[in-house]
């Protein structure tokens, strides 16, 4: 069954290995019959800072509005990015801060600690590279970046299930291993 898929490259450099993974995902998903919208955040002009928090509405730049529309359109979201300092790059965090707004992604309830999740009906896949071996990131660091994107961002807005694929250690990977990971990501795309 074909799906509408939005792929977001969260690495600022499109020529990075993350860029190659995202491009491989897009190509394989399209070949499998899915409709895909692909965004390279490093090529989208926007202010990553939410200057007034949620106290004052900050107009979305055209690129952010296009991404927000693509999130609405999609049934499956894919984020490809590296782990830097235990979490996602600031560029991707800035996207979430600016686009996943109250009234769009979630809505707090009056006189309640609860909220409404407004992006229900979508699934997500985070494809994450790291120099730290994934087992070490899990065992020693307790996966702070994975918990952030899954629990406190995507599931907070109603997006689930959220799958995370950890690829590492990229820094010491052989060309054969890098190619193997590209093949693995293509397989994920075909069965999205």
Secondary structure as GFF3:
##gff-version 3
##sequence-region A 1 192
A	DSSP	beta_strand	4	9	.	.	.	ID=ss1
A	DSSP	alpha_helix	17	31	.	.	.	ID=ss2
A	DSSP	beta_strand	35	40	.	.	.	ID=ss3
A	DSSP	three_ten_helix	41	43	.	.	.	ID=ss4
A	DSSP	alpha_helix	62	73	.	.	.	ID=ss5
A	DSSP	beta_strand	76	82	.	.	.	ID=ss6
A	DSSP	alpha_helix	90	99	.	.	.	ID=ss7
A	DSSP	beta_strand	106	108	.	.	.	ID=ss8
A	DSSP	beta_strand	115	117	.	.	.	ID=ss9
A	DSSP	beta_strand	123	130	.	.	.	ID=ss10
A	DSSP	alpha_helix	134	139	.	.	.	ID=ss11
A	DSSP	alpha_helix	144	147	.	.	.	ID=ss12
A	DSSP	pi_helix	148	154	.	.	.	ID=ss13
A	DSSP	three_ten_helix	155	157	.	.	.	ID=ss14
A	DSSP	beta_strand	162	168	.	.	.	ID=ss15
A	DSSP	three_ten_helix	170	172	.	.	.	ID=ss16
A	DSSP	alpha_helix	175	190	.	.	.	ID=ss17
###
